Amino acid sequence: MTEDDRVAHPDGTSAPEARPGHTRLELRSLRTDQLRRALLLTGLSTIWPGLGLSLTRRRRTLGLVIVTLAVLGVILLGIVLMSGGVIEGAAQLATRRGLTLLLIGLIVGAIMWIGGILLTARETSGRRWSDRMRWGHRAFTALMVVLVAIPSVQAIRYVLITQSTYDKIYEPRYGGRGGPPSGPGNGADPWAAIPRVNVLLIGSDAGPDRTGVRTDSVMVVSVDTRTGDSTLVSIPRNLQNVPFPKTNPLNKIYPKGYDCGTECLMDAVWEEAARTRKNLFPADEAYPGWDTTREVVSEITGLKIDYSLVVNLQGFRSLVDAMGGVWINVQPDPGSPYDGIPIGGEIRNGYVRPGSVTGIIKPGYQKLNGEKALWYSRSRVGAADGDVSRMRRQRCMVNALISQANPFTMVTKFTDIMAVASDNVLMDIPQDDLPAFATLVNTMKKGNVRSVNINSITNVGRPNFPKIQAVVKQALATPHDDKAPTPSKTGSPTSSPTSSPTSSPTSSTTTTLEPITNTAESC
């Protein structure tokens, strides 16, 4: 038997040599032992890149290099992911540069890993093995390669999907009006020079069965970057006479506010700019409806809107399903004849059309799927206070989503979430700012969440905009309260999912609408 008929032990020695005195049985036993060692070392190179190769005699140095590079790669990835928490670390990888480096690392790592398996198999293969032994070793090697290749390809696919999705949902903010946003800086505290960030959330009811876009829900989230305190300002969809800034072309048509009868409401501003009066806007302005809605909200609240996010509400349903649902403490609306929140419902001439309510979301602390989460946020049937309860529920939904972001769910449902986002989300947050926003979200989990209730301040038909702005300013100036409920304290179930659906993290039954309230206490 030659050198090729020997195989390295894990300790670096070689297998016993075949000598002329060996019987056929002894030779078979020797080659079986060689096969076992070959399978062991090939398996070790699968468990950790290059590990089995480092225990062979002729490729030991190369194996040690691969092992070392793999260790360094894992350490570097761990540092990135854990330096500011999993969410912030993942956001670092989600930047354009981060995704590029991650893609290169995954491709190179996969090649090294699979190459190490193949080299280990080659170095440990015996030339005088029987065909059965040789093909058995090859089949095992192929299986090990597949075990590494499948997750590697999937990880590379995730990177490509992430970049493709962001390219599709990101729309640079139009620079012709309003000036640049208050963007984050670099360093450990990207918001050090930015005391407050104002983000506009728009829920549109655009869909294949509808013409144009109506802003079904409009809300400003104003965040104190130091304390994480968030102030939610819901703009009533039926607010009238909303002001257009002087820089907006619609100001010339409606210099005293958006007033043309019963149809000129807040939810019609997008369409007024995007379709009806589109010819008044610059040809290079991609989304005049979006831009105008942002500018009008800024005029109403007195807040400069730094960023905005538009979500198709039908897509919102799919997004909640992809995230695994959302926990909400469902409370009946004040004065509602329904024992819970109605699903469906069509209002005609001030009355609910018989048979249009198709279901009820019963009261209690429970996990809602996408369909129920959508109706919880949108339903406006039965409440004595009309849109007031609807906007309260929308703020509760935002509060819950802030608190219940689950990194594990985001990973396991990644492709579903990306698919929904690519078709139903628009945003003007630059990709390279994502790590700063991940930091901000973590800070928000520790802060108070307050609501400004515009309906308690002014009549939506004859709004007092200076008064609205004064109350918003007062809410922003409210000091942080360490004893007040925060999203992290109220956003997850206090008992297991199998507990009684009537359990509730709060016992608030207050229905009196104050100008400024703690959002968690009303949820």
N, C-alpha and C positions, 0 to 999 in steps of 0.2 A: 504494500500500500504506500502511495506517495504522500507528499505534503498536502496535496489537494484532498486526500481522503481523511484528513484530520480537521477538526473543528475546534475553535477556541472555546474554552470554559469561560464562565463569567469572571473568573479570577485572572484570566489572561493566559492560562496554561493550555496546552493542546490536548486533544483526545488521545487515548492510547493508540499506538500504531498497530496495524495488522502485521503479524509475523507469520513466517511460513508454517509454523506449528499450529496456527489457529485452525480450529475446525469450522465447517460451514455455519454451524449453530452460533459459534462465538463471533464470527464475522457479521452474521445477521443481527446479533445483539449489539455489537459495536456500532453498526450503521444506524440502528434504531436509536441508540444513545446520541449519535450525531444529529439525527433528525430532531430529537427532543430539544437539544441545545439550539439548533437553528431556529426552531419555532419560538423558543424562549427569547432569544436575542431579537428576532424580528418583532415579537410582541412588545418587548421593552422599547424598541424604537418607535412603536405606535403609541405607547403610553406617554412617552416623553421624547421629543425629537432628538435623534442621534444617540440615545442612551445605549441601545443594544450595539450600535456601531462602535461606540467608544470601548466596548469590551472585546472587540476583535483584535487580532494582532496586527494586521496590515493597515487597517483604517482607524486605528485608535485615535490618532491626532485629529483627524477630520471629525470623528464622532464627538470628541471633547469640544471642538470649536462649535459644532451645531448645538450641543447641550448648553454651552455657555451663552450663545446668542439667544437661545430660547429663554433661558433664565433672565437675561437682561431685558428681553422684550416684555416678559410678564411683569417684571418689577416696574418697568417704565409705564406700562398700561395701568398697573395698580396705583402708581403715584398720581397719574392723570385722573383716574376715576375717584380716588379717595381724598385727593387734596382738598376739595371743598364739598365733599359729599357726592353720592352717585349721580344725582340729577345735574349738578354743576359740572362734574367730570364728563358725563355723557354730552352735555352741551358743548364742552370744549372740543370733543370729537366731531360734533355736528357742524362746526364751522367749515367753510370751503377748504381752508388749509388743513384742518383736522381730518376731514374726509379724504383728502388727497393722500396725506401721510398714512392714514389708516388703510386705504386701499393698497398702497405700495407695500405696507407692512404685511398685510394679509396675503398678498400674492407671493412675496418673497418667502414669507413664513411657510406657506403651503408647499411651495417648491422644495424648500429645505427639508420639511418634515417628510413629504412623500419620497424625496430623494434619499433621505436617511433610511427609510424602510426598505427601499429597493436595493440600496448598497449593502445593507445588513443581510438581506436575503441572498444577494449574490456572493458575499464573502463567506457565508456559512453553508452554502450549498455544496454537497459532495458529488464529485464526478462519477463515482462508481455506485451511486444509489440506484435502486431499481426504478423503473418508470413509475410505479405506484407511489413510491416515496417522493420522487421528484415532482410529480404532478400534485401530490398532496401539499408539498411545501409551496408550490406556485399558487395553488388555490388559496392557501392561508394568507400568503403575501398579498394576493389580489384583494382578499377580504379586508385586510388591514389598511390597504391603500384607500378602499372605498369608505371605510370608517372615518378616515381623516379627510378625504376629498369632499364628502357630502356636506359636513358642517362648514368647511372652508369655502366652498362655492356659495353656500347659503349666506355666510357672513359677507362675502364680496357682493352678493346680490343685494343685501340690506344697505350697503354703502351706496351702491348705484341707485337704488330706489329712493334713498334719502335725498341725494343730490337732485335727482329728477323731480321729486315732489317739491322740493324747495324752489327749484327753477320755475315750476308751474304756479305755485301759490304766491310767490313774492312779486309785488308790483312796486317799483320805486315811487316814492312820494313825489307828486308833481311839484316842481320847484318854482312855478310861475307866480304863486301867491302864498302868503303866510309865513315864509321863511323856513329855515331848517328846524328839525326837532331838537330837543335837549338830549343829545345822545350821550351814552356812557363813555368813560375814559378807559384807560388801561390800569394794570396793577391789581393789588389785592382787593381794593375797594373801588370798583369801576364807577360807583355813584357818588364818590367823595365830593365832587364839585356840583352834583345835581341833587338838591334837597327834595325835589318832588317830580314824579313822572305821571303824566296823565294819558291813559290809554282808552280809546273809544272802542266799545264792543257793539257791533251791529248784527242783528239777526234779520236776515232777509227771507221773504217768502217766495223767492224766485223758484220756478220749477217748470217742467215741460208742459204743464197744463195751464200756465199763467203767462201773461204778456208783461214783460218788464220786471221791475224790482220794486217791492214795497218794503220799507223798513219796519218790520213787525215789532222789533224791540230795539231800543237805542239806550245805551248805558255808558256812562263814563266811570272808569275806575281810577281814582286819584290816589297814588301811593306815596306815603312818606318814606323815603329811602333809608332813614335812620331807624325808625321804630317799626316799620312794616305796617303801620296803621293804614287801612284802606277806606276810602270814602266812596260809596256807590251812589251815583246820581242817575236815576232812571228818568228819561225824557218821555212824557206821555205821547203816545202815538197820535192822539187827537188834539195835541197842542196847536193853537191857532195863532196867526199873526207872527210867526217866528221871523226873526230878523236876518237879513242877508248882509254880510259886511260890505262896506263900500267898494272893496276891491273885487267883489264877485259880480259878474255881468248881470245877475238877476236883481241886483240892487236897483238898477235903472228901471226895471219893470215894476218892482215892488219896493219903492223907497221907504214905505212906512210899515213894511212887514208883508209876509205872504198872506194876502187877503184877496180871495176871488170867490167867496161863497163857502158853502159847506165842504167842498172837495179840497180846499187848500189847507191841508193839515200837515203835521210833521212827517207823517208816513208817506206823503206824496212829494217831498222835496227831492228825493233821488230821481224820480221819474221826470220831474219838472226840468231838471238840469240835463239828465241823460237822454231824454227823448223829445219832450215838448219844445225846449229852448236850446237844444244842442248846438244850433247854428251860432249862438252867441259866444260860445267858448272856443278857445284856441284849437286848431286842428291837431296839435301835438299833445293835447290833454286826453289821456286814455280813458279816464274815469271821471268825467265832470260830476256825475251824480254822487259818487263816493266823496270827492273833494268838497262839493258843496254841502253835503250832509255834515262833514267834519267841521266846516267853517260855521255853519249855522249853530251846531252844538256849542262851539266855542263862544259864539255871541250870546247864547242863552245862559250858559253857566259862568261866563267870565274866565274860563280856564283855557289856556293854550293847549291844544291837543297835540301830544308828541307823536303818538303812534295809534294805529287803528287796526282792527281785525274784523273781517266780515265773514259770517258763517251762514250758509244756507240752512234754514231750520229743518228742512227735510234731511239734509246731510247730518245735522246735529243728532237726529235719531240714530242714524247708523254709527255715528261717532261714539255715542254713549254705549251702544251695544258692543262695539269693538273694545271699549275700555272695561267691559264686564259689568256695566250698570253703575248706578249712583245711589247712595243712601240719602234719604230725605225724610224728615219728620213732616208727614202730610197732615195739614190742619184744614178743616172746612173754612171756606170764605165767610166773613161776617154777613149774616142775613140770607145766606144761601138756603134754598129749600132742599138742596141735595146733601146727603150724608157723605161728603167727600168732594173730590174735584171731578167735575164731569169730563168725560171723553167725548169729543165731537161737539155737536150743538151748533145750530144756525139761527142767528137772530134776524128776524124780519119785522120791520115796523115796531121795534122795541120789544118784541115777544120771541120766545124760543119756539121754533117750528116743531110741532109734535113729531116725535119719532127720530129727531135728529141727534139726540143724545144717545150714544151707543154703549156707554159703560160708565163706571164710576171708579175712581181711585180712592179706596177706602182710607179713613184716617189711621194714623199710626206711623211709627218709625220703621221704614222698610226700604228694600233695594228696588229701585225702579229700572225697568228696561228702557230701551230707547223710545219706544212708542209712548209709554206712560210718562217718561221724563219730558218728552215734547209737549204732551197735553198738560202736564203739571205746569209747564212754563207758559203755555199759550192760552189755556182755557179762560174765557171771560163770560161764561154762561152762569147765571144764577147769583153772582155776588151783588149785594146791595150797593157796594161802593164802586162797581164797574171795573175800570182798568187799574184801580188802586191795588186791589188784592193780586191782580195779575202781575203787576210790577214788583210787588213784594215777593211773590213766588220766584220771579226771575232773579231777583237779588239773592234769594236763598239758594237757588241753583248755582249761581256763580260762587257763592260762599262754599258750597259743598264740593264743587269741582276743584277749587283752589286747594282744599284740604285733603282731597282724596286721590291726588295724583300718585299712582303706584308704579315705581320704576319696573317692578317685575312684570306687571300686567302690560306696561308699554312695550316691553321686549317680546313677551310671548304673543301679543296681538299686533306686533309691529306692522306687518304687511297690510293687515286689515285697516289699521289706523291711517297709514300712509295713503292707501287707496281712497279712503273716504275724504281725507284732507285734500288730496289733489283735485278732486271734483267739486268740493264744496266750501273751500276756504280761500280767502284772499287776505294778505297782510302786507304791511309796509315796514316790518321789522327786518333790518338787514341781517343776513345770515351770520356775519361775524359778530353781531351783538347778542347772539343767543346765550353765550356764557354769562353775560351781565344780567340778562333777564332771568336765567336760572338762579343766580344769586338773589335777585329781587324776589322771586317766588318763594324761596326758602325764608327770606326775611318776612314776607307777608304772612307766612304760617304762624309767626310769633306775635303778630300785631292784632289790634282790634279792627273790626269791620263795622263801619257805620253806614247808615242810609240817609239820604236826603229825600224827603217825601214831598215832591213838588205839588202834588194835589192838595196837601194841607196848607200850602203857602199861598196859592193863588188859584183863581178860576181859569181853567184851561181855555175857555172861550175869550177871556179878557185878561191874558197873563200880565203879571207885574214883573218884568224881567229884572229891574234893579233889586227887587225884594228877593227874587230867586238867587241872584248873585251874592247878595248879602248873607243869606242862609248857607249857601255853599261855602263861602269864606269862613263863616262861623264854625261849620262842621270841620273844615280843614284845620282850624286853630284849636280844636278840642284836644286837651292833653291826653297822652296815652294812659290807660287805666290797666294796671297789672292784674286787677281782680276781674276785669270784664272777660266774657267768653271770647276765645280766639278760634280761628278756623281749625287749628290742630286739636283743640279741646272738644269741638262740637262736630267735626266732620267725619268721624268714624263711629261705628256702632259700639255702644257701651256693653253690649252682650253679643252672644254668637248669633249668626244669621238665622239660626233655628229658633230663636227666642220669639216670644209673643209679638205679633205685629203691632200691638197697642203700646209697647214700651216706647218711651220718649226721653231724649236727653234733656229736654226742658219741659217746664210746666206752665209756660207763659200762655195765657189765654186773653191777653190784653188786646182789645180791638181799637182803642183810642189811637188815632193817628197823630203823632207828634211830628214837627218839622224835621227833627234829627232823632234817629233811633239806633240802637245797637242791632245790627242785622241778625246776629246769632240768636238774640233773645226772641226775635219774631219768627224764627224758623224751627 
